[in-house]
Amino acid sequence: MPAIRFFVAALAVAAATQALAQDWPTRPVTMVVPYAAGGPADIVGRMVVPRMSDVLGQQVVVENVGGAGGITGASRVARATPDGYQFMMGPAGLMTQNEALYKHLPYDAVKDFTGIGMIATAPPILIVRKDLPVDNLQEFIAYAKAHQGTLKFGSAGAGSGPHVTCLLLNSAIGITAATHIPYRGSAQAEQDLVAGRFDYMCDFISTALPQIRGNTVKPIATLTRERTPVLPDLASAAEQGLKDFDTPGWYSLVAPAATPRAVIARLNQALGAALDDAPARDRLQQLGNTVVPKAERSPEWLNRFIRSEIAKWGPPIKASGTSLD
């Protein structure tokens, strides 16, 4: 009899789960982008929203919750009701690098979130103000070492991907005295770089590319081992002498940890449809992003990947001697 009761209970749970998957969502859902509008994460998130809305049968509303390099938005989603109606764009810096960078982080990327799925990978680009007298990475290194006392770099906020990438770059080339200027998002930072208010930035390609093509900033290096297809003439950091320097960025969707599996499955299905949508894929790739293959889109794959990335980035960030409270 106990076995029969267990079997009946299991069938009831399965039926309830299937019903939930079929009925959810019954109202609009919110994608929190933990940065200001116009930055790389915001651009990528908005590209998948239309098709996701179609598949879910409810509007996916993008809400920008900037501040503290993405931590403000991440903390809010980590504490949100785990019903799927609020999920988050989770980029690399926020989900993995911050775990090593911050002494007291108000969320745990592994314990407080569960993966929905990967979206794309993206290279960061070292860009400098138009009148900086350098044209390649070795010239930049020489200039930076000679002007450490006055050198300034900008980012999308303390702990953001552009900030961490520049910290790792500074450490790799021996720059210890550059001043960091944090902004609420990459778009705001790039406006000031164009205006010449600071010297350089390690921004992701979605927002760097329009400025490069508009000739308002100067590209110095792709901060990965390989060149990006959308900037085929821009040599990588590895090609320019930093052989082991490779800091690829990526974008994912995550939800509060206790979100039901059936809801995660629905969101993953909608995301997969968006990534298979030709116009969305084309827009993502035209801005230098690489849409992940289907084998790397499952929630389980993302959860494993986040854990491996935390383990990967911990040692180099700690070796750089940089930490934030």
Salt bridges, closest charged atoms under 4 A:
ASP42 OD1 - ARG46 NE 2.87
GLU63 OE1 - ARG76 NH2 2.80
ASP83 OD2 - ARG27 NH2 3.82
ASP131 OD1 - ARG129 NH1 2.64
ASP135 OD1 - LYS218 NZ 3.58
ASP192 OD1 - ARG197 NH1 2.81
ASP199 OD1 - ARG129 NE 2.75
GLU239 OE1 - ARG227 NE 2.78
ASP246 OD2 - ARG225 NH1 2.85
ASP276 OD2 - LYS294 NZ 3.78
ASP276 OD1 - ARG297 NH1 2.93
GLU309 OE2 - LYS312 NZ 3.88
ASP325 OD1 - LYS103 NZ 3.86
